[in-house]
Amino acid sequence: MDSGVVSANAGVDVTILFFRANEKEAENEILSNDTFDLFYVDESWKDGVTGLATVWWFIATGSWFSKTCRCPARSAIEAEAQTVLLALEWAVENKLKRIVVCSNAQVVVQTFSKKKRLSN
């Protein structure tokens, strides 16, 4: 599992994680901690158009919400980065203080964690 902590300008502490399918132990450890909100993000991309999906799970209550959108993107990596940004914007809008964003896009997670620019 790759991860990194990102401090957003809006006062939100963010941990972005990359999960491989066989890392259930790591996911179970995260789920045992109910002091944060959890966002799962994913995307689909084809011919310059992406479908973004973010699921927000408030672990303490078991409540979950989803948000989707369709927008242009030059690459699958850009599309996945947009899903992470969608989750971050949603967290800021709802004044969340501690969140975890789970993504299956290792390049995007590493880029956010190292505070670098994505290249297509």
C-alpha positions as CSV (number, residue, x, y, z in Angstrom):
1,M,0.0,0.0,0.0
2,D,1.3,3.4,-0.9
3,S,0.1,6.4,1.0
4,G,0.9,10.0,1.8
5,V,-0.5,12.8,3.9
6,V,-1.5,16.0,2.2
7,S,-2.4,19.1,4.1
8,A,-5.0,21.0,2.1
9,N,-5.2,24.8,2.2
10,A,-8.7,24.6,3.6
11,G,-7.6,23.0,6.9
12,V,-8.4,19.4,5.9
13,D,-5.9,16.7,6.8
14,V,-5.9,14.2,3.9
15,T,-4.4,10.8,3.5
16,I,-4.4,9.4,0.0
17,L,-4.0,5.6,-0.2
18,F,-3.5,3.2,-3.1
19,F,-5.0,-0.2,-2.7
20,R,-4.2,-3.3,-4.6
21,A,-6.9,-6.0,-4.6
22,N,-5.0,-8.3,-2.2
23,E,-4.5,-5.7,0.6
24,K,-7.6,-6.4,2.6
25,E,-5.6,-6.3,5.9
26,A,-4.7,-2.6,5.2
27,E,-8.2,-1.8,4.4
28,N,-9.5,-3.5,7.5
29,E,-7.1,-1.5,9.6
30,I,-8.4,1.7,8.1
31,L,-12.0,0.7,8.6
32,S,-11.4,0.0,12.3
33,N,-10.7,3.8,12.8
34,D,-13.9,5.9,12.8
35,T,-12.3,9.3,13.4
36,F,-12.3,10.2,9.7
37,D,-14.4,10.2,6.6
38,L,-13.5,7.7,3.8
39,F,-13.7,8.5,0.1
40,Y,-13.4,5.8,-2.6
41,V,-12.7,7.3,-6.0
42,D,-12.6,5.8,-9.5
43,E,-13.1,6.9,-13.1
44,S,-13.7,5.6,-16.6
45,W,-12.0,7.3,-19.6
46,K,-12.4,7.0,-23.4
47,D,-11.8,9.4,-26.3
48,G,-11.2,12.5,-24.1
49,V,-14.3,12.1,-21.9
50,T,-14.3,10.8,-18.4
51,G,-17.0,9.6,-16.0
52,L,-16.0,10.3,-12.4
53,A,-17.3,8.6,-9.3
54,T,-16.7,9.3,-5.6
55,V,-18.3,7.5,-2.7
56,W,-18.2,9.2,0.7
57,W,-18.5,6.8,3.6
58,F,-18.9,8.2,7.1
59,I,-17.6,5.2,9.0
60,A,-18.9,6.3,12.5
61,T,-22.5,6.1,11.4
62,G,-22.3,3.8,8.4
63,S,-23.8,6.4,6.1
64,W,-22.6,6.8,2.6
65,F,-23.2,9.2,-0.3
66,S,-22.1,9.2,-3.9
67,K,-21.3,11.9,-6.5
68,T,-20.7,11.4,-10.2
69,C,-19.9,13.7,-13.1
70,R,-18.9,13.5,-16.8
71,C,-16.3,15.9,-18.0
72,P,-13.4,16.2,-20.5
73,A,-10.0,14.7,-19.7
74,R,-6.9,14.3,-21.9
75,S,-5.8,11.0,-20.3
76,A,-6.9,8.3,-17.8
77,I,-4.4,9.7,-15.3
78,E,-5.9,13.2,-15.6
79,A,-9.3,11.6,-15.1
80,E,-8.2,9.8,-12.0
81,A,-6.7,13.0,-10.6
82,Q,-10.0,14.7,-11.2
83,T,-11.8,12.1,-9.1
84,V,-9.4,12.8,-6.2
85,L,-10.0,16.5,-6.6
86,L,-13.7,15.9,-6.6
87,A,-13.4,14.1,-3.2
88,L,-11.2,16.9,-1.8
89,E,-13.7,19.6,-3.0
90,W,-16.6,17.7,-1.5
91,A,-14.7,17.4,1.8
92,V,-14.0,21.1,1.9
93,E,-17.6,22.0,1.0
94,N,-18.8,19.8,4.0
95,K,-16.1,21.2,6.4
96,L,-14.7,17.8,7.0
97,K,-11.4,17.8,9.0
98,R,-9.9,14.4,8.5
99,I,-10.4,12.3,5.4
100,V,-8.9,9.3,3.7
101,V,-9.1,9.1,-0.1
102,C,-8.7,5.6,-1.6
103,S,-7.7,5.2,-5.2
104,N,-6.5,2.4,-7.4
105,A,-4.3,4.7,-9.5
106,Q,-0.8,4.3,-8.0
107,V,0.7,7.1,-10.2
108,V,-1.9,9.6,-9.0
109,V,-1.5,8.7,-5.3
110,Q,2.3,8.9,-5.5
111,T,2.0,12.3,-7.3
112,F,-0.4,13.8,-4.7
113,S,1.7,12.3,-1.9
114,K,4.9,13.8,-3.2
115,K,3.2,17.1,-4.2
116,K,4.4,16.9,-7.8
117,R,2.8,17.7,-11.0
118,L,1.2,15.0,-13.1
119,S,2.4,14.6,-16.6
120,N,0.4,13.0,-19.4
